[in-house]
Amino acid sequence: MNNDLVLGAERLGKGGVRRINPAVGRRVECLSGVLWITQDGDRRDVILETGDAFAFDRGGDALLSALADSGYLLLGEAKDH
């Protein structure tokens, strides 16, 4: 396991909300709990449970809401090598 990733994990308590402005390709990985993601101009609501991930496919503000005490990682855009 990459300890740098674990150390970069964020916590969000149940009912907490965090506004993020992700770039296309940036990912959210749910390490624990349940997260709800909604994004400006996107009719989808994305629910992430432990072990799930979501890659943003559009720019614009997004809200990350915790439906339970949660831990997550915000990862940069995946790049081809």
C-alpha positions as CSV (number, residue, x, y, z in Angstrom):
1,M,0.0,0.0,0.0
2,N,1.3,3.5,-0.9
3,N,1.6,5.3,2.5
4,D,1.7,8.7,0.7
5,L,-1.9,8.1,-0.5
6,V,-3.1,7.0,2.9
7,L,-1.5,10.1,4.5
8,G,-3.3,12.3,1.8
9,A,-6.7,10.9,2.7
10,E,-9.4,13.4,3.7
11,R,-12.1,12.8,6.3
12,L,-15.7,14.1,6.0
13,G,-18.2,13.6,8.8
14,K,-21.7,12.5,8.2
15,G,-23.7,15.5,6.8
16,G,-20.5,17.3,5.9
17,V,-20.2,19.0,2.5
18,R,-17.0,20.0,0.6
19,R,-17.0,22.1,-2.5
20,I,-14.4,21.2,-5.1
21,N,-13.5,22.4,-8.5
22,P,-12.2,19.3,-10.3
23,A,-10.5,19.2,-13.6
24,V,-11.7,16.6,-16.2
25,G,-10.0,13.3,-15.3
26,R,-9.6,14.0,-11.6
27,R,-10.8,11.1,-9.5
28,V,-12.4,10.7,-6.1
29,E,-11.8,7.4,-4.4
30,C,-14.0,6.5,-1.4
31,L,-11.9,4.8,1.3
32,S,-14.7,4.4,3.8
33,G,-18.3,5.4,4.3
34,V,-20.6,6.7,1.6
35,L,-20.2,9.8,-0.5
36,W,-22.6,11.6,-2.8
37,I,-21.2,13.7,-5.7
38,T,-23.2,16.3,-7.6
39,Q,-21.8,18.6,-10.2
40,D,-22.9,21.8,-11.9
41,G,-24.5,21.1,-15.2
42,D,-24.7,17.4,-14.6
43,R,-28.1,15.8,-14.0
44,R,-26.4,12.7,-12.5
45,D,-26.0,12.1,-8.9
46,V,-23.1,9.8,-8.1
47,I,-23.0,7.6,-5.0
48,L,-19.7,6.1,-3.9
49,E,-19.4,3.4,-1.3
50,T,-16.2,2.0,0.2
51,G,-13.9,0.9,-2.7
52,D,-15.7,2.9,-5.4
53,A,-14.2,5.7,-7.5
54,F,-15.4,8.3,-9.9
55,A,-13.5,10.3,-12.5
56,F,-14.9,13.7,-13.4
57,D,-15.8,14.0,-17.1
58,R,-16.6,17.7,-17.1
59,G,-15.3,20.9,-15.4
60,G,-17.2,23.0,-13.0
61,D,-17.9,23.1,-9.3
62,A,-18.9,19.9,-7.6
63,L,-20.2,19.1,-4.1
64,L,-19.0,16.1,-2.2
65,S,-21.4,15.2,0.6
66,A,-20.9,12.5,3.3
67,L,-24.0,10.3,3.8
68,A,-22.0,8.6,6.6
69,D,-18.6,9.3,8.2
70,S,-16.3,8.9,5.2
71,G,-12.7,8.9,4.1
72,Y,-11.6,9.7,0.6
73,L,-8.8,10.6,-1.7
74,L,-8.8,13.3,-4.4
75,L,-6.4,12.1,-7.1
76,G,-5.0,14.1,-10.0
77,E,-5.8,13.4,-13.6
78,A,-4.6,10.0,-14.9
79,K,-1.8,10.4,-17.4
80,D,-0.6,8.0,-20.1
81,H,3.1,7.1,-19.8
